[in-house]
Amino acid sequence: MKSALVTGGSRGIGRAVCLELTKMGYAVIINYLSNEEKAKEVKAMIEQQGGTAFLLPFDVADSEAVDKALLGWETDYPDYPIEILVNNAGSRKDNLMIFMDNEDWHSIIAMHLHGFFYVTRRVLKNMLIRRYGRIVNVVSLSGLKGLPGQTNYSAAKAGIIGATKALAQEVARKNVTVNAVAPGFIHTDMTSDLDETQLKSLIPMNRFGTAEEVASIVAFLASKQASYITGEVISVNGGLYT
């Protein structure tokens, strides 16, 4: 049975992606760092739908932890090769750059940009051997437009966008596609501290999006129907930035 690995799969967009990939018939590997309770909830939801799910905790920003976890997966579950990778794990530590300390810069860069590199490098090898794979990176409006107070987050997401375009050209001949989805303001835990009333007035659709609306695009890019799409960044932002 083919499997799909979703980093940061315990909540928000990650959870919605896990549920969408289940509908496509994939066994879903739910990665998380510390929120085991929420990860177990997602696993239970998948199993209630008749799907198969596994929990695989590791820190995407720790190269040794990534290698250990994914090598262990390949050894313990050889009949569940990872065909889809969704790099979704992330968080924010917003501040004006003049007030941003080193830790807030380095930790955000490490989680997003380094995490993309460590996880993708490990999973990519077997995709190339099998000559098939789908890699979808969840980036952000911040990585395209830049947002004040998010120089760290914007830099990390913009870096992943550049890496997406480069890697897509490296692996296209092996039938591996690499794309990105850039959400705008979406109802998740990460945006719960934002002033929706003020911000939605900037959005042509006059509302925040849902995690499910993002997940549907991720699922399409992870499908065989998207076999001729690679190196693309698809925005899901209600027309806020085009």
Buried (B, 14 or more C-beta within 10 A) or exposed (E): EBBBBBBBBBBBBBBBBBBBBBEBEBBBBBBBBEBEEBBBBBBEBBEEEEBBBBBBBBBBBBBEBBBEBBEEBBEEBEEBBBBBBBBBBBEBBBBEEEEBEEEBBEBBBBBBBBBBBBBBBBBBEBBBEBEBBBBBBBBBBBBBBBBEBBBBBBBBBBBBBEBBBEBBEEBBEBBBBBBBBBBBBBBBEBBEEBEBEEBBEEBEEEEBBBBBBBBBBBBBBBEEEBEEBBBBBBBBBBEBBE
